[in-house]
Amino acid sequence: MRLHILSCAVLLGVSMVPAIAGPTEGKDVFDSKCKSCHGASGQGNPSIAKMFKVEMRALGSKDVQAQSDADLKKIVTDGKGKMKPIAGLSAKQVDDVVAFLRTLK
């Protein structure tokens, strides 16, 4: 039975390898959805921080990096404080963004 499923997957071109979060793909999403507020290197955009009267922590800081992947995913999908949720992202894209954030430490 297992061989039959694998054979069908190969014939249909379906990958049996689970999708792995990728920092490269996450950077692309970050650049299009997050960079305007958080800056290209995750240090925060001072103009946005001033406008919203918030202090943006650097995404590479120990405080941010100490958060679990689940916590970071929740912030991306639900928002936090004055940050609105990032709409229109698939679960894979959220995983990719978190993988990219981990490269900022």
KACOR-V34093 format. One record per residue. N is the residue number from 1. PSI is psi in whole degrees, 0 to 359 (999 if undefined). Layout:
# KACOR-V34093
n psi
N PSI
N PSI
This chain:
# KACOR-V34093
n psi
1 314
2 318
3 321
4 316
5 315
6 320
7 317
8 319
9 318
10 315
11 325
12 353
13 24
14 132
15 133
16 2
17 128
18 147
19 134
20 135
21 136
22 126
23 330
24 314
25 323
26 324
27 320
28 315
29 315
30 314
31 323
32 333
33 336
34 331
35 326
36 327
37 319
38 355
39 158
40 326
41 10
42 14
43 348
44 146
45 111
46 325
47 317
48 316
49 317
50 315
51 318
52 358
53 52
54 159
55 119
56 123
57 142
58 135
59 343
60 0
61 160
62 321
63 313
64 315
65 337
66 344
67 149
68 162
69 320
70 319
71 316
72 320
73 320
74 319
75 317
76 315
77 331
78 344
79 174
80 131
81 234
82 354
83 125
84 155
85 150
86 109
87 156
88 14
89 139
90 166
91 322
92 317
93 321
94 315
95 319
96 319
97 316
98 318
99 320
100 317
101 325
102 338
103 352
104 355
105 999
